[in-house]
């Protein structure tokens, strides 16, 4: 997965293309794991928005990549170029992991990669995607969808979420968090979070949650309750739930659980602490509780996650 190929042709959106390059390009200074080789693949020089871009390779270069990123497609009423569609399909058939950002899903759908699969795109274009490609199970209410070898994201900021998700899959939470810190973006938003919320993150210092969220993250080793959060924020539990839903698209308890699981992933990746110790450090109380929530959220038990993560990285480092 070390080679990431960005597929570009006339009609691509430059924001998503630049975003992907920022994530998979030069690593943060603190990251020492083997990093990605980013290649731009396209037919000759192409215009992307107001910019002119000279690809490193032709579209046939996509077949040699471990991961192919298809940025947003500018005009969803126009069919993407056949050569792009064919190249993306060939790359997937050759074993590449293919991810679309925003309306890049229309390219993946045209290639048949989304048939029978759940997928998403920018909320403003989900009906168009479903209408053009009835075999695709379009989900308009999520940030991104991970089908293993085929992934799709909603628009703009959600494209960043998907790119960081890929880094997390490849290198773990601590490295993904380091990339997020360099880019000054939230380290993790779950793919199932709602696309459209009133305010995706607190945008002002005086926002009711601006001080509460960092305070809670620093205390994940404690058995925090909704009442604790409400008391800290000086509001009722009901009012707190309303602010949480508006700002994060989820409930206080669900948000807390997500933070605890992410912290557990980091500890499993970076320490030799026992599952009991990690359960205590993440406020889960017991190893049984941690295993139940971890398995339900991540899909594997903590011990299996640690073995898989370390085996994968041992292979990458050789």
ABEGO torsion letter per residue (X at the ends): XABBBBBBBBGBBAAAAAAAAAAABBBBAABABBBBBBBBBBBEBBBBEABBBBBABBAAAAAABABBBBBBBABAABBBBAAAAAAAAAAAAAGBBBBBBEAAAAAAAAAGAABGBBBBBBAAAAAAAAAABAABBBBAABABBBAGABBBBBBEAAAAAAAAAAAAAAAEAAAAAAAAAAAGBBABBBAABBABBABABBABAABAAAAAAAAAAAAAABBBBAAAAAAAAGBBAAAAAAAAAAAAGBBAAAAAAAAAAAAAAAAAAABABBAAAAAAAAGAGBAAAAAAAAAAAAGBBAAAAAAAAAAAAAAAAX
